């Protein structure tokens, strides 16, 4: 070997002395890919120090695809035959093959990047195809040792597949564009409806803000179409803002008159606050509240102050009514206790079965004292009224029984009924004798009806 500086040249072998090597070039694409490869997580045992002549892992063993002859010429084997790719004057032939193998690894890294880019950036398929075509032109003359045929096939596959990827990406882009346009048209239409007629000022304003935020996230529309849709949305929003502004301006103009109306309502409420006409005044306060709500809003500070006065007057009345009701309830409880004692006192004295006249007299006394006592709580009214009604009914039933027992007309009426029974039975017998069964049956039916009435009349008369 020569004592000149060791060199490796691409292309045909060069003769003569080699120049002194220049600055060391930066890392190759293969080295960058290896550095960017993901590392395992967790604790990893430290690697042993590499030997001075260690080489990084390669895409293939260069000795399978090339050789270095005695003169230092480096050859690569392809399907078209053997081709010289350079010369090696720097050391052992294996080192020369390794050098040109690293160049092959760089080409492999470039192809891998193009394949990945085609999958991850389908919209850039045209640029990827252009890069692949450039690389495809370089591979047949590349100064590298490796499986250049398979690498060329991979590049050809990228070029061929890029058309399909580009078409699919364009189709997806068109579909996304149409979907984006449709969504913005729907949002614009909704905004136009809100801008034209909605009077739900807060809810509608919030919805327009939400539409604007969503609008900002919708992309992929050509500038002309997007501008036209934006003009529709912007115009609708401005229309809504103008109507809302006019509405609240009108409210501001009406607030002065509303203040006067509410001042009058407050004066009326305060004038009634000491009333003891509980039912009518409570109804009047409800009507005042309806008028208050219908009046609208006065300027905020004045409205708050007037409301405090209105509510204070209302509270005064209802507090007084509650106090009166509590006092009344206490009185009613006392009345209930008194009526219970009265019923207990007279229950033993009113016995119409033994002495009807005495029972009637005691009942009249009870009824008179009952009315003098007054009202009782509503929840006890039914029970107390039920007890006195039982006493009243017992006296009334006894009097009715006595009347029926002593009523001569009731006895005469029962006798008349029995006479009618006899008449119809005789008619039935005559009809049977004359061979008229229908007439006989009719007469017997009438006799049975009169017999029922006669028995009822007799039962109504007490035969004691």
GURO-763485 format. One record per residue (C-alpha): residue in three letters; chain; z, y, x. Coordinates in Angstrom, 1 decimal, padded with zeros to 4 digits. Example, Ala and Ser with C-alpha at 12.3 -4.5 7.8 and 13.67 -1.06 7.14 Angstrom:
BEGIN
PT code unit     pz     py     px
PT  ALA    A  007.8 -004.5  012.3
PT  SER    A  007.1 -001.1  013.7
END
This chain:
BEGIN
PT code unit     pz     py     px
PT  UNK    A  000.0  000.0  000.0
PT  UNK    A -000.6  003.5  001.1
PT  UNK    A  002.2  005.8  002.1
PT  UNK    A  000.7  008.5 -000.2
PT  UNK    A  002.6  009.5 -003.4
PT  UNK    A  002.2  006.8 -006.1
PT  UNK    A -000.2  007.7 -008.9
PT  UNK    A -001.5  006.2 -012.2
PT  UNK    A -004.7  007.6 -013.6
PT  UNK    A -006.4  007.0 -017.0
PT  UNK    A -010.1  006.3 -017.2
PT  UNK    A -012.0  004.9 -014.2
PT  UNK    A -010.1  004.3 -010.9
PT  UNK    A -010.0  007.3 -008.6
PT  UNK    A -010.3  007.0 -004.9
PT  UNK    A -008.7  009.0 -002.0
PT  UNK    A -005.3  010.4 -001.8
PT  UNK    A -003.5  011.3 -005.0
PT  UNK    A -001.9  014.7 -005.5
PT  UNK    A  001.8  015.2 -005.6
PT  UNK    A  003.1  014.5 -009.1
PT  UNK    A  003.8  017.7 -011.2
PT  UNK    A  006.8  018.4 -013.5
PT  UNK    A  007.9  015.4 -015.5
PT  UNK    A  006.4  015.5 -019.0
PT  UNK    A  008.6  015.7 -022.2
PT  UNK    A  009.5  012.6 -024.2
PT  UNK    A  006.7  010.7 -025.8
PT  UNK    A  006.4  010.1 -029.7
PT  UNK    A  007.7  006.5 -029.1
PT  UNK    A  010.7  007.8 -027.3
PT  UNK    A  011.4  010.4 -030.1
PT  UNK    A  011.1  007.7 -032.7
PT  UNK    A  013.5  005.5 -030.9
PT  UNK    A  016.0  008.3 -030.5
PT  UNK    A  015.7  009.1 -034.2
PT  UNK    A  016.3  005.5 -035.3
PT  UNK    A  019.5  005.1 -037.4
PT  UNK    A  022.5  003.9 -035.5
PT  UNK    A  025.0  001.4 -036.9
PT  UNK    A  028.2  002.8 -038.4
PT  UNK    A  031.6  001.8 -037.3
PT  UNK    A  032.9  000.8 -033.9
PT  UNK    A  030.2 -000.5 -031.6
PT  UNK    A  030.9 -002.3 -028.3
PT  UNK    A  029.6 -000.3 -025.3
PT  UNK    A  026.4 -001.4 -023.9
PT  UNK    A  026.3 -002.6 -020.3
PT  UNK    A  024.6 -000.2 -017.9
PT  UNK    A  020.8 -000.8 -017.7
PT  UNK    A  019.3 -002.0 -014.5
PT  UNK    A  017.4  000.7 -012.5
PT  UNK    A  014.0 -000.8 -013.4
PT  UNK    A  014.8 -001.5 -017.1
PT  UNK    A  012.2 -000.4 -019.6
PT  UNK    A  012.6  000.5 -023.3
PT  UNK    A  011.5 -002.1 -026.0
PT  UNK    A  007.8 -002.0 -026.6
PT  UNK    A  005.5 -002.7 -029.6
PT  UNK    A  003.9 -005.6 -027.7
PT  UNK    A  003.9 -007.3 -024.3
PT  UNK    A  001.2 -005.5 -022.3
PT  UNK    A  000.5 -008.7 -020.2
PT  UNK    A -000.9 -010.3 -023.4
PT  UNK    A -003.5 -007.6 -023.7
PT  UNK    A -004.4 -006.4 -020.2
PT  UNK    A -004.3 -007.0 -016.5
PT  UNK    A -004.4 -005.1 -013.1
PT  UNK    A -006.8 -006.4 -010.5
PT  UNK    A -006.4 -006.3 -006.7
PT  UNK    A -007.9 -002.8 -006.4
PT  UNK    A -005.4 -001.4 -009.0
PT  UNK    A -007.9 -001.1 -011.8
PT  UNK    A -006.1 -001.5 -015.2
PT  UNK    A -008.0 -003.4 -018.0
PT  UNK    A -007.3 -003.9 -021.7
PT  UNK    A -008.7 -006.8 -023.8
PT  UNK    A -010.2 -006.1 -027.2
PT  UNK    A -012.5 -007.9 -029.6
PT  UNK    A -015.4 -006.2 -027.9
PT  UNK    A -014.4 -007.4 -024.5
PT  UNK    A -012.5 -006.1 -021.5
PT  UNK    A -012.4 -002.4 -020.9
PT  UNK    A -011.0 -000.5 -017.9
PT  UNK    A -008.4  002.1 -019.1
PT  UNK    A -007.3  003.5 -015.7
PT  UNK    A -005.9  002.6 -012.3
PT  UNK    A -002.5  001.9 -010.9
PT  UNK    A -001.6  002.9 -007.3
PT  UNK    A  002.1  003.3 -007.7
PT  UNK    A  003.6 -000.1 -007.2
PT  UNK    A  003.6 -003.6 -008.6
PT  UNK    A  000.8 -004.6 -011.2
PT  UNK    A  003.5 -005.4 -013.8
PT  UNK    A  004.7 -001.8 -013.5
PT  UNK    A  001.2 -000.6 -014.1
PT  UNK    A  000.9 -002.7 -017.2
PT  UNK    A  004.2 -001.4 -018.4
PT  UNK    A  003.1  002.2 -017.9
PT  UNK    A -000.1  001.8 -020.0
PT  UNK    A  002.0 -000.3 -022.5
PT  UNK    A  004.1  002.8 -023.1
PT  UNK    A  001.0  004.8 -023.8
PT  UNK    A  000.2  002.1 -026.4
PT  UNK    A  003.7  002.4 -027.8
PT  UNK    A  003.0  006.2 -028.3
PT  UNK    A -000.1  005.3 -030.3
PT  UNK    A  001.9  002.8 -032.4
PT  UNK    A  004.4  005.5 -033.1
PT  UNK    A  001.7  007.9 -034.2
PT  UNK    A  000.2  005.3 -036.6
PT  UNK    A  003.7  004.6 -038.0
PT  UNK    A  004.3  008.3 -038.6
PT  UNK    A  000.9  008.5 -040.5
PT  UNK    A  001.8  005.5 -042.6
PT  UNK    A  005.2  006.9 -043.4
PT  UNK    A  003.8  010.3 -044.1
PT  UNK    A  001.2  008.9 -046.5
PT  UNK    A  004.1  007.3 -048.6
PT  UNK    A  006.5  010.2 -048.4
PT  UNK    A  004.1  013.1 -048.7
PT  UNK    A  001.3  011.9 -051.0
PT  UNK    A  000.2  015.5 -051.8
PT  UNK    A -000.7  015.8 -048.0
PT  UNK    A -002.9  012.7 -048.2
PT  UNK    A -006.0  014.7 -047.1
PT  UNK    A -004.3  016.1 -044.0
PT  UNK    A -003.0  012.6 -043.2
PT  UNK    A -006.5  011.2 -043.5
PT  UNK    A -007.9  013.8 -041.2
PT  UNK    A -005.2  013.0 -038.6
PT  UNK    A -005.9  009.3 -039.0
PT  UNK    A -009.6  009.8 -038.5
PT  UNK    A -009.0  011.8 -035.3
PT  UNK    A -006.7  009.0 -034.1
PT  UNK    A -009.3  006.4 -035.1
PT  UNK    A -011.8  008.1 -032.8
PT  UNK    A -009.3  008.1 -029.9
PT  UNK    A -008.3  004.4 -030.1
PT  UNK    A -011.5  002.9 -028.8
PT  UNK    A -011.3  004.9 -025.6
PT  UNK    A -007.5  005.2 -025.3
PT  UNK    A -006.0  004.7 -021.9
PT  UNK    A -003.4  002.2 -023.2
PT  UNK    A -002.7 -001.5 -023.1
PT  UNK    A -001.8 -003.3 -026.3
PT  UNK    A -003.2 -004.8 -029.5
PT  UNK    A -005.7 -001.9 -030.0
PT  UNK    A -007.7 -003.9 -032.6
PT  UNK    A -004.8 -004.3 -035.0
PT  UNK    A -003.8 -000.7 -034.4
PT  UNK    A -007.3  000.4 -035.3
PT  UNK    A -007.1 -001.8 -038.4
PT  UNK    A -003.9 -000.1 -039.4
PT  UNK    A -005.4  003.4 -038.9
PT  UNK    A -008.4  002.3 -041.0
PT  UNK    A -006.1  001.1 -043.7
PT  UNK    A -004.4  004.5 -043.7
PT  UNK    A -007.8  006.2 -044.1
PT  UNK    A -008.9  003.9 -046.9
PT  UNK    A -005.6  004.1 -048.8
PT  UNK    A -005.3  007.9 -048.4
PT  UNK    A -008.1  008.3 -051.0
PT  UNK    A -006.2  006.3 -053.6
PT  UNK    A -002.9  008.0 -052.7
PT  UNK    A -004.6  011.4 -053.0
PT  UNK    A -006.1  010.6 -056.4
PT  UNK    A -002.8  009.2 -057.7
PT  UNK    A -000.9  012.2 -056.3
PT  UNK    A -003.4  014.6 -057.9
PT  UNK    A -003.1  012.8 -061.2
PT  UNK    A  000.7  013.0 -061.1
PT  UNK    A  000.4  016.6 -060.2
PT  UNK    A -001.9  017.3 -063.1
PT  UNK    A  000.4  015.4 -065.4
PT  UNK    A  003.4  017.3 -064.2
PT  UNK    A  001.4  020.6 -064.5
PT  UNK    A  000.6  019.7 -068.1
PT  UNK    A  004.2  018.8 -068.9
PT  UNK    A  005.4  022.0 -067.3
PT  UNK    A  002.9  024.1 -069.3
PT  UNK    A  003.9  022.3 -072.5
PT  UNK    A  007.6  022.9 -071.8
PT  UNK    A  007.1  026.6 -071.1
PT  UNK    A  004.9  027.0 -074.1
PT  UNK    A  007.7  025.4 -076.2
PT  UNK    A  010.2  027.8 -074.6
PT  UNK    A  008.0  030.8 -075.2
PT  UNK    A  007.5  029.8 -078.8
PT  UNK    A  011.2  029.4 -079.3
PT  UNK    A  011.8  032.8 -077.7
PT  UNK    A  009.2  034.4 -079.9
PT  UNK    A  010.9  033.0 -083.0
PT  UNK    A  014.2  034.3 -081.8
PT  UNK    A  012.8  037.7 -080.9
PT  UNK    A  011.1  038.1 -084.3
PT  UNK    A  013.8  037.1 -086.8
PT  UNK    A  017.1  035.9 -085.4
PT  UNK    A  020.2  038.0 -086.3
PT  UNK    A  022.7  035.7 -084.6
PT  UNK    A  023.0  038.2 -081.9
PT  UNK    A  025.4  036.5 -079.6
PT  UNK    A  024.1  032.9 -080.0
PT  UNK    A  020.5  034.0 -079.8
PT  UNK    A  021.2  036.1 -076.7
PT  UNK    A  023.0  033.2 -075.0
PT  UNK    A  020.0  030.9 -075.9
PT  UNK    A  017.5  033.4 -074.4
PT  UNK    A  019.6  033.4 -071.2
PT  UNK    A  019.6  029.6 -071.1
PT  UNK    A  015.8  029.6 -071.7
PT  UNK    A  015.4  032.0 -068.7
PT  UNK    A  017.5  029.7 -066.4
PT  UNK    A  015.4  026.7 -067.5
PT  UNK    A  012.2  028.6 -067.0
PT  UNK    A  013.1  029.3 -063.4
PT  UNK    A  013.3  025.6 -062.7
PT  UNK    A  009.9  024.7 -064.1
PT  UNK    A  007.2  024.7 -061.4
PT  UNK    A  003.8  023.4 -060.7
PT  UNK    A  001.8  025.7 -062.9
PT  UNK    A -001.2  027.8 -061.7
PT  UNK    A -000.5  031.5 -061.3
PT  UNK    A -002.8  032.7 -064.2
PT  UNK    A -001.3  030.3 -066.8
PT  UNK    A  002.2  031.0 -065.6
PT  UNK    A  001.7  034.7 -065.8
PT  UNK    A  000.4  034.5 -069.4
PT  UNK    A  003.3  032.3 -070.5
PT  UNK    A  005.8  034.7 -068.8
PT  UNK    A  004.3  037.7 -070.6
PT  UNK    A  004.9  035.9 -074.0
PT  UNK    A  008.5  035.1 -073.1
PT  UNK    A  009.2  038.5 -071.7
PT  UNK    A  007.7  040.2 -074.8
PT  UNK    A  009.8  038.1 -077.1
PT  UNK    A  012.9  038.8 -075.2
PT  UNK    A  012.2  042.5 -075.2
PT  UNK    A  011.6  042.4 -079.0
PT  UNK    A  015.0  040.7 -079.5
PT  UNK    A  016.8  043.2 -077.3
PT  UNK    A  015.2  046.1 -079.2
PT  UNK    A  016.2  044.7 -082.6
PT  UNK    A  019.7  043.9 -081.3
PT  UNK    A  020.1  047.4 -079.9
PT  UNK    A  018.9  049.0 -083.2
PT  UNK    A  021.4  046.9 -085.1
PT  UNK    A  024.4  047.9 -083.0
PT  UNK    A  023.3  051.5 -083.0
PT  UNK    A  023.3  051.4 -086.8
PT  UNK    A  026.7  049.8 -086.7
PT  UNK    A  028.0  052.6 -084.5
PT  UNK    A  026.6  055.2 -087.0
PT  UNK    A  028.4  053.4 -089.9
PT  UNK    A  031.7  053.1 -088.1
PT  UNK    A  032.8  056.6 -089.0
PT  UNK    A  032.3  055.9 -092.8
PT  UNK    A  034.0  052.5 -092.4
PT  UNK    A  037.0  054.2 -091.0
PT  UNK    A  037.3  056.4 -094.0
PT  UNK    A  037.0  053.4 -096.4
PT  UNK    A  039.7  051.5 -094.5
PT  UNK    A  042.0  054.5 -094.5
PT  UNK    A  041.8  054.5 -098.3
PT  UNK    A  042.5  050.8 -098.4
PT  UNK    A  045.5  051.2 -096.2
PT  UNK    A  046.9  053.9 -098.5
PT  UNK    A  046.5  051.7 -101.5
PT  UNK    A  048.1  048.8 -099.7
PT  UNK    A  051.1  050.9 -098.7
PT  UNK    A  051.5  052.3 -102.2
PT  UNK    A  051.9  048.7 -103.6
PT  UNK    A  054.2  047.3 -100.9
PT  UNK    A  057.4  047.9 -102.9
PT  UNK    A  056.1  046.5 -106.2
PT  UNK    A  058.0  043.7 -108.0
PT  UNK    A  055.2  042.8 -110.3
PT  UNK    A  054.6  039.8 -108.1
PT  UNK    A  051.6  038.1 -109.7
PT  UNK    A  049.5  041.2 -110.4
PT  UNK    A  050.3  042.8 -107.0
PT  UNK    A  049.5  039.6 -105.1
PT  UNK    A  046.1  039.5 -106.9
PT  UNK    A  045.6  043.1 -106.0
PT  UNK    A  046.3  042.5 -102.3
PT  UNK    A  043.7  039.6 -102.3
PT  UNK    A  041.1  042.0 -103.7
PT  UNK    A  042.0  044.6 -101.1
PT  UNK    A  041.5  042.0 -098.4
PT  UNK    A  038.1  041.2 -099.8
PT  UNK    A  037.2  044.9 -099.7
PT  UNK    A  038.5  045.1 -096.1
PT  UNK    A  036.3  042.3 -094.9
PT  UNK    A  033.3  043.8 -096.7
PT  UNK    A  033.8  047.2 -095.3
PT  UNK    A  032.8  046.2 -091.7
PT  UNK    A  034.3  047.5 -088.5
PT  UNK    A  035.5  050.9 -087.6
PT  UNK    A  035.7  052.1 -084.0
PT  UNK    A  037.8  049.5 -082.3
PT  UNK    A  040.9  051.5 -081.5
PT  UNK    A  041.0  053.0 -085.0
PT  UNK    A  040.2  049.6 -086.6
PT  UNK    A  043.1  047.9 -084.8
PT  UNK    A  045.6  050.7 -085.8
PT  UNK    A  044.5  050.6 -089.4
PT  UNK    A  044.7  046.8 -089.6
PT  UNK    A  048.3  047.0 -088.3
PT  UNK    A  049.2  049.4 -091.1
PT  UNK    A  047.4  047.3 -093.7
PT  UNK    A  049.1  044.0 -092.6
PT  UNK    A  052.5  045.7 -092.4
PT  UNK    A  052.2  046.8 -096.0
PT  UNK    A  051.0  043.4 -097.1
PT  UNK    A  053.8  041.6 -095.2
PT  UNK    A  056.4  043.9 -096.8
PT  UNK    A  055.3  042.9 -100.3
PT  UNK    A  055.1  039.2 -099.6
PT  UNK    A  058.4  039.2 -097.7
PT  UNK    A  060.0  040.8 -100.8
PT  UNK    A  058.4  038.3 -103.0
PT  UNK    A  059.6  035.4 -100.9
PT  UNK    A  063.1  036.8 -100.9
PT  UNK    A  063.0  037.2 -104.7
PT  UNK    A  061.6  033.7 -105.1
PT  UNK    A  064.4  032.3 -102.9
PT  UNK    A  067.0  034.1 -105.1
PT  UNK    A  065.3  032.8 -108.2
PT  UNK    A  065.3  029.3 -106.9
PT  UNK    A  069.0  029.5 -106.2
PT  UNK    A  069.6  030.7 -109.8
PT  UNK    A  067.3  027.9 -111.1
PT  UNK    A  069.3  025.3 -109.2
PT  UNK    A  072.5  026.6 -110.9
PT  UNK    A  070.8  026.4 -114.3
PT  UNK    A  069.7  022.8 -113.6
PT  UNK    A  073.3  021.9 -112.7
PT  UNK    A  074.5  023.6 -115.9
PT  UNK    A  071.9  021.8 -118.1
PT  UNK    A  072.8  018.4 -116.5
PT  UNK    A  076.5  019.0 -117.4
PT  UNK    A  075.5  020.1 -120.9
PT  UNK    A  073.5  016.9 -121.5
PT  UNK    A  076.4  014.8 -120.2
PT  UNK    A  078.7  016.6 -122.6
PT  UNK    A  076.6  016.1 -125.7
PT  UNK    A  075.1  012.7 -125.1
PT  UNK    A  078.3  011.0 -126.4
PT  UNK    A  078.6  013.4 -129.4
PT  UNK    A  075.0  012.9 -130.7
PT  UNK    A  075.0  009.4 -132.4
PT  UNK    A  072.7  009.6 -135.5
PT  UNK    A  073.3  005.9 -136.3
PT  UNK    A  076.9  006.5 -137.2
PT  UNK    A  076.9  010.1 -138.5
PT  UNK    A  073.5  011.7 -139.0
PT  UNK    A  074.9  015.1 -140.2
PT  UNK    A  077.3  015.4 -137.2
PT  UNK    A  074.5  014.4 -134.9
PT  UNK    A  072.3  017.1 -136.3
PT  UNK    A  075.0  019.7 -135.9
PT  UNK    A  075.7  018.8 -132.3
PT  UNK    A  072.0  018.8 -131.5
PT  UNK    A  071.7  022.4 -132.8
PT  UNK    A  074.6  023.5 -130.7
PT  UNK    A  073.0  021.8 -127.6
PT  UNK    A  069.6  023.4 -128.2
PT  UNK    A  071.2  026.9 -128.6
PT  UNK    A  073.2  026.6 -125.4
PT  UNK    A  070.2  025.0 -123.6
PT  UNK    A  068.0  028.1 -124.2
PT  UNK    A  070.8  030.4 -123.1
PT  UNK    A  071.1  028.8 -119.7
PT  UNK    A  067.5  029.6 -118.8
PT  UNK    A  064.9  028.1 -116.4
PT  UNK    A  065.3  025.3 -113.9
PT  UNK    A  063.3  024.4 -110.7
PT  UNK    A  059.9  022.9 -111.5
PT  UNK    A  060.7  019.6 -109.8
PT  UNK    A  063.7  019.0 -112.1
PT  UNK    A  062.1  020.3 -115.3
PT  UNK    A  060.5  017.0 -116.4
PT  UNK    A  063.7  015.0 -116.0
PT  UNK    A  065.9  017.4 -117.9
PT  UNK    A  063.4  018.0 -120.6
PT  UNK    A  063.0  014.3 -121.0
PT  UNK    A  066.7  013.7 -121.6
PT  UNK    A  067.0  016.4 -124.3
PT  UNK    A  063.8  015.2 -125.9
PT  UNK    A  065.3  011.7 -126.2
PT  UNK    A  068.3  013.1 -128.0
PT  UNK    A  066.0  015.1 -130.3
PT  UNK    A  063.8  012.1 -131.0
PT  UNK    A  066.8  009.9 -131.8
PT  UNK    A  068.0  012.4 -134.5
PT  UNK    A  064.5  012.8 -135.9
PT  UNK    A  063.9  009.1 -136.1
PT  UNK    A  067.2  008.6 -137.9
PT  UNK    A  066.4  011.3 -140.4
PT  UNK    A  063.0  009.9 -141.1
PT  UNK    A  064.4  006.4 -141.6
PT  UNK    A  067.0  007.9 -144.1
PT  UNK    A  064.3  009.7 -146.0
PT  UNK    A  062.2  006.6 -146.4
PT  UNK    A  065.2  004.6 -147.5
PT  UNK    A  066.0  007.1 -150.3
PT  UNK    A  062.4  008.0 -151.3
PT  UNK    A  061.6  006.5 -154.7
PT  UNK    A  057.9  007.3 -154.4
PT  UNK    A  057.6  004.9 -151.4
PT  UNK    A  058.9  002.0 -153.5
PT  UNK    A  056.6  002.9 -156.4
PT  UNK    A  053.6  003.1 -154.1
PT  UNK    A  054.4 -000.4 -152.8
PT  UNK    A  054.5 -001.7 -156.4
PT  UNK    A  051.1 -000.2 -157.1
PT  UNK    A  049.6 -001.9 -154.1
PT  UNK    A  050.9 -005.3 -155.2
PT  UNK    A  049.4 -004.7 -158.7
PT  UNK    A  046.0 -004.2 -157.0
PT  UNK    A  046.4 -007.4 -155.1
PT  UNK    A  047.0 -009.2 -158.4
PT  UNK    A  044.0 -007.7 -160.1
PT  UNK    A  041.6 -008.7 -157.3
PT  UNK    A  043.0 -012.3 -157.1
PT  UNK    A  042.3 -012.6 -160.9
PT  UNK    A  038.8 -011.3 -160.4
PT  UNK    A  038.2 -014.0 -157.6
PT  UNK    A  039.4 -016.8 -159.9
PT  UNK    A  037.1 -015.7 -162.8
PT  UNK    A  034.1 -015.5 -160.3
PT  UNK    A  034.8 -019.0 -159.1
PT  UNK    A  034.9 -020.2 -162.7
PT  UNK    A  031.6 -018.5 -163.5
PT  UNK    A  030.0 -020.1 -160.4
PT  UNK    A  029.7 -016.8 -158.5
PT  UNK    A  031.0 -017.6 -155.0
PT  UNK    A  029.8 -014.3 -153.4
PT  UNK    A  031.7 -012.2 -156.0
PT  UNK    A  034.7 -014.4 -155.6
PT  UNK    A  034.7 -014.0 -151.8
PT  UNK    A  034.4 -010.2 -152.1
PT  UNK    A  037.3 -010.0 -154.5
PT  UNK    A  039.5 -012.2 -152.2
PT  UNK    A  038.6 -009.9 -149.3
PT  UNK    A  039.7 -006.8 -151.2
PT  UNK    A  042.9 -008.6 -152.3
PT  UNK    A  043.8 -009.4 -148.7
PT  UNK    A  043.3 -005.7 -147.7
PT  UNK    A  045.6 -004.5 -150.5
PT  UNK    A  048.2 -007.1 -149.6
PT  UNK    A  048.3 -005.8 -146.1
PT  UNK    A  048.8 -002.2 -147.3
PT  UNK    A  051.5 -003.4 -149.8
PT  UNK    A  053.4 -005.2 -147.0
PT  UNK    A  053.2 -002.1 -144.8
PT  UNK    A  054.5  000.1 -147.6
PT  UNK    A  057.5 -002.3 -148.2
PT  UNK    A  058.3 -002.4 -144.5
PT  UNK    A  058.4  001.4 -144.5
PT  UNK    A  061.2  001.3 -147.0
PT  UNK    A  064.7  000.5 -145.5
PT  UNK    A  066.1 -002.1 -147.9
PT  UNK    A  069.6 -001.9 -146.5
END
